[in-house]
Amino acid sequence: MSELRVRVPATSANLGPGFDSFGVALPLLAEFEVKSARAWAVDVDGGGDGIPAGEDNLFVVAARAAARSVGATLPAQHVTQRSTIPLSRGLGSSAAAIVGGAVAANAILGGQLDRRTLLRVASEVEGHSDNVAAALYGAFTVALQTPDGPVATRLAFPAGWRVCLFVPGEPLPTERSRAVLSKEVSRADAVFNLSHAAALIAAILRADGALLSVAMNDRLHQPARAKLVPGLEEIVGAARAAGAFGAALSGAGPSVIAVAPARLAARVVSAMEDAAVAMGLRGRGRSLRVRAAGATVQRA
Ligand code: HSE
């Protein structure tokens, strides 16, 4: 009986100007034990909080989509899921399940799918590519759409930088956070994001914190979402004042991500927590290194 252990990292998307394009992998993991079984079933350790346990589970949907993409049918599997990724907090919990299913299916099918096909399948299930690209490739990723499907490229994240997160107690469903975005953007806002996104890449390549501090700003999604995320502006301001290079909404929110030099990370996290408390918000801060590795599969 084949048995697999799949690990997939949490991810933070956008990082300010890279809406639906930038992602970064974080060392909070979703782990899936996969064994062949008579029928598909997903057991979520710790209860699952409304996560579907059958064929509509995202892991299963993605696993079957991956098999279909190479004309195969996947035998049913029993999946046990353990995850330290908070749900509906803008930290890629759905992307982790999707990538987990796709890479598990690929391992079961003997590795017939290349990474780009996995990215395409996962992006189709998720609806956008930024979180799934970082979850698959690790480190910092840029995902772009091409006529031949999504492409992603991976960059190492500066070793001396840390990600500081504030994770609110209240969830925010991604659909709700996408529903407030306008379909049209002005040319001025498009140019603003284009230039800031390009500068953010240069800042990462050169480990240039001063450049990151001007680059990590957005006009395409964050202003519209601010009304859904109480305290966003205050937590971002507190992180910057405590020495973060920059801070932004993490993915669709409601978590806030700041990037800081390692020596200031603890101070930045405390400042974010203090700002939240001052706004009467529950939640928790933490500082993390970016995870270099994407999803991994081990045969048990
Ligand atoms: N880029 C996506 C968004 C990430 O901002 O809606 C959410 O999964």
Boltz pocket constraint, residues with backbone or C-beta under 6 A from the ligand:
constraints:
  - pocket:
      binder: B
      contacts: [[A, 13], [A, 14], [A, 18], [A, 19], [A, 20], [A, 21], [A, 128], [A, 130], [A, 131], [A, 174], [A, 177], [A, 178], [A, 221], [A, 251], [A, 252]]
      max_distance: 6.0
